[in-house]
């Protein structure tokens, strides 16, 4: 079993829909990152969380440390949100970043 | 402010050769980390440098090595290349390693 699990693996949505991507992890962490990767490889860091909730524009990230779970929400989705979203946790014990396998999102007009 | 710069963008090598990749971090950032991305394994952590010292290392063989210079620029080296080393190699920088990461565009390495 992977230490970081994401669901769903693939997600298709219509423009305007509310989207949720989930991340569960099994190790103790000091921080959790949400990353966005567009075709062509470039990765952008969306959020870094250690507790609570963060919001940036139409994106909201939450984390529940007790349940070892985080969610990334996209409100009013747009075709430009189409990308792979990757959850990564920094292990409290090893300080290493451990990545989930990513969620491929496609938003159609 | 310039972003993280990785060179070269593309590289083709043959088995048994060695390769050196370069990463220039954002000015003022002292932490540089390296990652390998393949379709089969996804993103995997290679190593992290802070102030010219390797602070952490992932589970990769000794053929993978790196270093960081006094200006925070970093290089990674892969010796005796294998077909399985074909991947996108990404570096990221941050102020001290525990904050938001800024990624370069990556170096796409193909080993023939």
HADDOCK unambig.tbl for C-alpha pairs under 7 A between the chains (distance, minus, plus):
assign (segid A and resid 41 and name CA) (segid B and resid 105 and name CA) 6.50 0.50 0.50
assign (segid A and resid 42 and name CA) (segid B and resid 104 and name CA) 7.00 0.50 0.50
assign (segid A and resid 42 and name CA) (segid B and resid 105 and name CA) 4.94 0.50 0.50
assign (segid A and resid 43 and name CA) (segid B and resid 103 and name CA) 5.91 0.50 0.50
assign (segid A and resid 44 and name CA) (segid B and resid 102 and name CA) 6.91 0.50 0.50
assign (segid A and resid 44 and name CA) (segid B and resid 103 and name CA) 6.63 0.50 0.50
assign (segid A and resid 45 and name CA) (segid B and resid 100 and name CA) 6.76 0.50 0.50
assign (segid A and resid 45 and name CA) (segid B and resid 101 and name CA) 6.20 0.50 0.50
assign (segid A and resid 45 and name CA) (segid B and resid 102 and name CA) 6.69 0.50 0.50
assign (segid A and resid 48 and name CA) (segid B and resid 100 and name CA) 6.06 0.50 0.50
assign (segid A and resid 96 and name CA) (segid B and resid 56 and name CA) 6.98 0.50 0.50
assign (segid A and resid 97 and name CA) (segid B and resid 45 and name CA) 6.28 0.50 0.50
assign (segid A and resid 99 and name CA) (segid B and resid 43 and name CA) 6.16 0.50 0.50
assign (segid A and resid 99 and name CA) (segid B and resid 44 and name CA) 6.82 0.50 0.50
assign (segid A and resid 101 and name CA) (segid B and resid 42 and name CA) 5.92 0.50 0.50
